[in-house]
């Protein structure tokens, strides 16, 4: 790839998107309204890209990848000549409406305008804009340079052509795009993650297990399978004759369990108990260090999956 990409917002997600596209060969223009964020972003980017190099996940030197990322002082300079603008500012409808009104006015008519929002639907901030047909959500998973899924969530008025071009750009950048056929709050990943969190909180609140053991259920149980296959493929392989066989064996029990599951209210007192248990495992000053440890474990997993894909071919 050698296209120009504009990244709006130099925070955690914006920097991660910059790595995605720079690693793929794009010229990235990175803008943030906060001059301090721009001034400090290159050192942070170099640390992340160096970690990728350490795990053999880039073919160039970190300096060569970083050289394709240019912080710029104005939004107009960022979007000039860009084929895609990836927005990563604060998560409010008002902020999204304001920035997309600017982007729609500044960007060339063929430029795709995508938001990294985790919860807001494109229709909430693009209605009434002249270029609303090229506006959509491109929701990543943190950090997108390690977790490749990106959810493309268009509004009803987003053009098929814009969606197809976005899908192609994300794919060529090494991401794994999925398309939402219609809008829904939270898209796909957050709704599925929310269902898991809801039940985990309920099981903890009702005294069935500790926070630590509930984490083990995922990391040492479901998460191992789910790191390379999804729930439908999982059940397809977990009964001798596939999905229907699995449903006949276990469907009635799942229905019964589902009927007993209630929404969790995320009560502050309950969350304070979860927080207290987590702080016995990891003190607050260690959070950033642990997050980098997580990212390096993800890099090792990505490297393993690449190696296995090569062996399977």
C-alpha positions, 0 to 999 in steps of 0.5 A: 500500500502507498496511499495517504491515510489521515488519523485524527486523534493521537491517543492510544487508539489513534497511535495504534491505527497509525502503526497499522497503516504505516506498517502496511506501507501507507503515508500517515498524517497524524493530527491532534488538537492537543499539541502536547499529544503530538509532541510526545506521540513519536516516542510512544510509537517507536516503543510500540513498533520496536516491540513488533520488531522484537517479535518478528512482526515487521519486515523493516526496522522500527525507524523505517516504519516510524518514518511514514508517520508524520504529526501535522499541526492542522486538520486540513493538512492531515486530510489533504490527499487522504483516501481514508480518515480514521477519527479517534476523538472523545466518545460523545455525539456532540464531538463526533458531529462537530468533527465530522462536519469539519471533515466532510467540508475539508476532505476530498469528495472521494475520501472515506470518513470512518469513526473508531467509536465503540458505541455510537452509530454512524447515523447519530453523527452523519445525518444532514451532512452533504457527504453522509454517503461516505461516513461510517464506523470502523470500530477496532479492537484495542490495540488494532495493530495486534488484534486485527478485527475491525467492524464496519458499521455503515448508516442506512445512507452510507453507499455500498461503494464507500463500504466496499472501498473501506473493506478493501483498504482495511483488508490490504492494511492487514486487518480482518473487517466484518460488515454489520448489515444494519446498525445496532448500538455497540456493534457486534464485539461489544454486545458479545463481550457485554453478554460475557461481562454481564454473566461474569458479574452476576456469577461474582455478585451471587458468590459462585466464584472469585474474580481471579477464578472467573478470569481463569474460566476465560483465559484458561478455558474458553479463550484458548479455543476462541483465539483461533475459532469462533462460537459457531465453529466451536459448537460445530466441532463439539458434537460428532455430527455438527451444529444440529447434533450439538443443539439437540444435545445441549440446546434445552440446557442452554435455553434453561440457563438463559431464562435464569440470566438477568441483566447486571446493573453494574452496581458501584458497590459490586464494582468496588469489590471487583476493584479490591480483588483486582488490586490484590492481584495488581496494584494501580501503579503496575497497570501500565506495565501490565498492559505492555506485558499484555501487548507483548503476549498478544504479539507472541500469539500473533507470531504463533498464528502466522507461523501456524498459518504458514504450516497449514498452507 
